[in-house]
Amino acid sequence: MRRLGHSGPLLTTIGFGGGPSGWLTGHTADETASVAIETAWLAGIRYFDTSPYYGYGRSERRLGGGLRSKRRADFVLSSKVGRLIKPDIENGNSSEQVVYDYSRDGAIRSIEASLSRLGLDRIDIVLIHDIDTWTHGAQQPVQFAAALDGAYRAIADLKAQGNIAAIGLGVNEWQVCQEFAKRVPIDCCLLAGRLTLLEQRAAETFLPFCESEGIGLIIGGPFNSGILATGSIAGAQFNYAPAPQEILARVRCIEAICRRHGVELAAAALAYPLRFPSVTSVIPGMANAAEVLMMQTYCSTTFPAEFWNEIAANSREDP
């Protein structure tokens, strides 16, 4: 276990990413998700991350169902604000829709709805979700400002009252974390896909910034949405799209290094972010019990120093 930043809760170094439990990347049956969550618990995982956005509340309902029988002090839970899941009453049916809302009131309503879906008494870490250009394009500055003046203030009040343990962002771009943290104090950042064997620029300036400011990092997407787990196979996914040729070539180079040292590519991808002092936990998405057990196996891998030296020399991005 590692502490999140200077004063946050202790997290297991491998956490349970709740995206697949909400059908974020494909359909997962209720029973499959339930068994995956229980298998993660039996494997020793005690940090669980979710969001209202994952399956429009489905991930929160499933995680809550799996965790309500556990002693609340024995696990740490994070969820997110920034999207409200609303009934589509205009069309006269019960389907749900997502509405961006980074206001103070929106954040409070989101947390209340999340607690209702989870069936739990608290969320330990509240993350402001997706205030990056990746999500909002040209509207990013507007949403950034709304979150700074609205959602952040609401969450900061909850922390001051002792209702939550940590405040942070959950985003796909490290730059927005750094910019936000220069404006107001945050405890952590959940950074998806931007500190991996294929994407390392965050290590140059952002990680030293986090270390100096006492900001804990949670790394999501350690496999860059697939390719660092599957390898350079036909149809391999990189950042939720077919991998371009230059990425396939870089992965083949990393695969060759792994073969020379007798380690699995996916094990190296999982271990890489944890080499940095500011990284507290890595949270791969785990859709079923087999994937949980596979992650457990990867965690037992040992790597010679020569392996990481060779990775450093051969796998960096071009400037």
N, C-alpha and C positions, 0 to 999 in steps of 0.2 A: 504494500500500500504506500501511497505518496500523498502528501498534503497538497491541496489545491492552492497555489499561491502562498502568500505569507500567512494567511489566517483562515483559509477555507477548510472544508471538511476533508477527511482522509478518503481517498478513492482507491479502489483496486486498479492496478496498472492496466488491466484489460477490463473494459466496461461492455455493457450490452447495448448496442445501437438499436433503437426501437423502430427504425424505418421499415424493415421487412415485415415486422409484426403489424404494420398498418397498410401493407400492400404498396409501399413506396416504390418498389422495384419489381412487383409481380404479385400474383394472388397467393396468399398463404391462408390455409384453412384455420379455423379457430383452434382445433385440437392440435394442429402442428405448431402453432404459435405458443400455445399453452405448454406443450412439452418442451419446446425450445427454452422458454423462460425458466421452467423448473430445472432443466438440465444445466443451464447457466448458473443457477443458484447452487446446485450440487457440486459444480465445478469450482465454486469459490468466488464467483463474480458477485460483487456487492455494490456496483455502480450501474445504474440503469438510466438511459436517456430516451426521451420521447418528445412528441410535439403534437399539438392539435392538428397540424397539417398532415401528419402521417396517417393516411387513410381517413381523413376528415373526422378525427376523434377515435378511430378504431384502435390505433396503437395504444392510446392512453387507456381505453377500456380494457384491452387485453393485458397490458402491463399491470394495471390495478388489480385485475382478477388474479394474476399470478403472484402478486406481492402482498395482498391484504392478509394472507394467513401468516406472513412472516412478522417477527418482532420489528417494530418500526425503527428502533435504534440501530438495527443491524444492517441497514442498507441506505444508500444515498440515491436520490432521484432528482433528475433535472427535466424540466420541460420549458416551453417557450411561449413568448407572446409576440404579437404583431399581426396575427391573422385570427379573425373571428369566424367560426363555423356557424352559419345561419341557415335555418330552414328556408327552403325556396318557396315561400308562401305565395309569391306572385304567380307562379305557374300552377298553384293548386295541388302540389304533390309534396311528398315528404323527403325528397332528395335534399342534399345539403350543398351549400355553396361557401366559398371562401371569400372573405372581405378583408383587405388590408386595413389595419387600424393600429397605429402606433401612438395613439393618444393616451393620456393618463387614465381616463375612464375605460378605454378599450383594453388596456393592460389589466386593470382590476377585473373587468368582466371576463377576460380570457382566463385568468388564474382561477376565478370562481368556477367557470365552466370546466376547466381541467380537473379541479379537485372533485367536482361532481362525477365526471367520467371515471376518474381513477378510484374513487371511493376511499381516498386516503385523507389524513388530516393536514398534510402539508407537502409542499414541494421544497426541496432543499436548495436547489440552484435554479434561478429563473434567468433565462437567456432571451435577449431581444433578437428575434429571428429575421435573418435575410434583409438587412438594410444595406446591401451591397449593390454594385452596378450589375453584377451577374443576374440579379433578380429584377431590378427596377429600371435599368437602362438610364435614360435621360432624366427620369424622375427620382433618381437616387438622392440627390442633394435635398430634395423636399422631404423624402421619407426619413433621411438621416436627421434632419432638423426636428421633425415631428417626434422621433424616438428620443432624441436628446432632451427635448423640453417636456415630453409627455410620459412615455412608458418608463424612461429611466427614473424620473422623479417619483413615480408611483412605487417602483420596485425598491428604490432607495429608502422610502418611508417604511416599507414592509421589513426591510433589513434592520433599520434603526429600531423598530418595534420588537425585533427578535423573532419575526415570523418566517424569515428565510435566512439561509446561511451565506449565500453568495449571489452576486450579480455579475452578469456577463453578456456577451454577444455570441450568437450562433450564426456564422457566416461562411461564405466561400472565398473571401478575399482578406488576406492579412492586413492590407493597407487600411481598410475601413476600421479594423480593430485598433490599429495604432492611432489613427486620427481620433477615434472616439475616446480612447484612453488618455489622450492629451487634453481633452476637454473636461472630463469628469473621471473620478476614480472607479475602476471596475476591478473585480477579483479574478476574472477568468475570461477566456475566449475559447469557444468550441470552433475550431478551424477545420473545415471539411476539404480534403483533397489537396491541400496546399503545402504539406510537409511530408513528402513521400520519396521513394527512391527515384521518382521521375520529376518531382517538383520541389526544389530545395532553396529557392531564392529567399524564402521567409527566414532561413537560417542566417542570412547575411546581416540583416539589420533588425528584423522584428523580434527574433528570439533573444538577442542581447537586450533589446528594449524591455521585453517582458521580464527578463531576469532582474534588470535594474529596478523595475517598478513593482516587483513582487506579484506579477500577473501569472496565474497558472494557465497552462494550455491543455486543452482536451483535443485530441486529434481524431477527427472522423474521416471516413473515406480513405483508409490507408492503402487500399488497393486501386485507387483512382477509378472507382466504379467497376472494376473487374479485371483489367489486364494484368495487374500485379498479383492476382490470384490464379488466373487461368494460364498466364503466359501468352506468348505471341502466336496464339492460334488464329485460324480464320474466324473473322467476325468478332474478335476481341474488342471489348468496350473500353474506351478511355474518356473520362468525363461525360458519361452518358451518351456517347456517340461512337460509331465505328472508329477504331484507332487509325490515325493517318500513318503513312509509311515511315516517317521519321521517328514516330513513337515506337512502332514495331521494331525498327532497327535498334533503338536504344534498349528496348526490353530484351532483344536477343543478346545484346552485349552483357546485360546483367545476368541473364540466364546462364551464359557461358561461365561467368564468374562463380555463380552458385554451383554449377556442376563441378568446377575445379575444386571447390571446397566441400562438396558433398552436403549442401544444405538446400532446402526447398525455397523457391522464390517467394512464396507467400509468407513463410516464416521470417525471411529477411525483411519483407515489406512491413510486417507487424512489429518487428523489433526496432526498425530504423528510427522512428520518431522518439522512442523511449531512451535513446542515447543522449538526448538533450536535457539538461537539468531543469529547464522551465516546463517540460512536458510532464504532466501528471498521469494522464490516462490515454489510452488509444481505444476507440470504440468502433470496431468493425460491425457492420450489420450482419446478423445471424438469423437466417430464415427458418432453420430447423435444428433439431438436436444433433444431427450429423455434423453440421457446420460448427456448432458450439464445441463438440468434441474434437473437431479438426483444429480449431483455434487453441484448445487446451494442449494438443500435441505440439503445435508450433511454438507455444510458450516454453516448452522444455528444451528447445534447440539451443545449443551453445555455438558461438561463433568465434573463430580465432581472430586475433587482431589483424592478421594479414588479410582476412576477408574484407573487413571494413576499410582498410587502407586501399585495397584494390577497387572497392566500390567508389570511394571518394575520388580516386584518380580517373575513373572511367565512366561514371554515370551522371555527371553534372550536366545541367542545362547549358545550352549555348547562351552567351550574354546577349 
